[in-house]
Amino acid sequence: MPTTLWNRSFTVWLIAAAQSQFGSAVAALALSFLVLHQTGSAGQMALTLACTLLPNLLMPLAGALVDRWNLKGPIVASDLIRGGLQFGVGAAALLWGEVPLTVINAVAVLTGLAGLFASPASSAAVPLLVPTPSLARANALIGSVSRGAWLLGTLTGGWIVTHWSAPLAIIVDGLSFLVMAALMSLVTLPDRAAPVTPGRPAGLFGEVRAGLGVMARSRVLMLAPVIALLLNAGLAPVTAALPKLFASNGGNAAGYGTFLVLESVGVMVSGALVALLAGRLASRDLIAAGLGVTAAAYGVMWGWPQPAALLPAAVVLGFGFGLINAPFQTLMHELVPQAFLGRVFSVLGMVSTVGMPVSLLLVAPLLDRAPLPLWFAVAGAAQGLGFLAWLWAAQTEHRPVSGTGKGALL
């Protein structure tokens, strides 16, 4: 196991995660405006986003496989596949001028399928990259640096889309995935401990049930996916409505990009704060604070849906997200044994992300009819419910001695 935080593998991992986030930020903005430019419909854009996320329904099975394999393989393979897909759709858009929505949505589904293995594998790998006392700081650094790269990618994406074209920005994302695959080949991950439960569950479904059994022993772990479901269900229509809202107020891709940049600034600031205070503040308390801050930010966006208010609210919103994300990763690493991390993170990812495509599919017919600020109120209400539920779970459950998953729940 590593003995210092700044070892070679963690440093390469940090660089790889940063450049991947750069490319993903460029593509996220480019894809939104590619679909919006071709159709003029926020509803169609919502359907494309849903196609990307629907494969996450299969994530628990992917997580069970991840817990069987070396973690580096699924990450490298996923990056290679997603890089090829992004190159393909970007090149098609450059050659044809417009890409049929069926093609765009098919690529979105395939990209989502390829990402099934990368997400739980990446989350499970962090405790293998750094010593146990450095986990909180490592998670905060990954979150902050990744958001910094996302900020730079959003700025670059807005500039490319405005002055060049959305297809070129999508090709840049394809390149970033290929670079990440090359960097990941330089990372060394030690073997993981075998499960400490007697015997081995029969088949993938048995292994998924074993992961659920680990989660069932903690009220916080059982409630976490439910809260994430509420939060992502509220965030989904906001993500689809913001570009059109900025366009209706005289903005463009660069204006929406500015919102995302300011949100990233907030995430970076809170990430730096969490890294600085690592070990001094409990992860559960930081998560509760983040939920409250984001609920308040959505309330401001609902009451004053103008750029003058939306842009400052973006900083506050990002700050709240930063207080949630890195501490949440650390809490999972503390509570879940290493051999079950792939399954637990995959179950969490599936349940939380299913809220977004389902919400997008349900509200897609209403996005072009209902007042756009209404979706900020929906998101604020969902965030508020999550805040209250988390307070109840965190305050009523006994807090075990931190063991970074070393048998704490077994």
Disulfide bonds with the S-S distance in Angstrom:
none
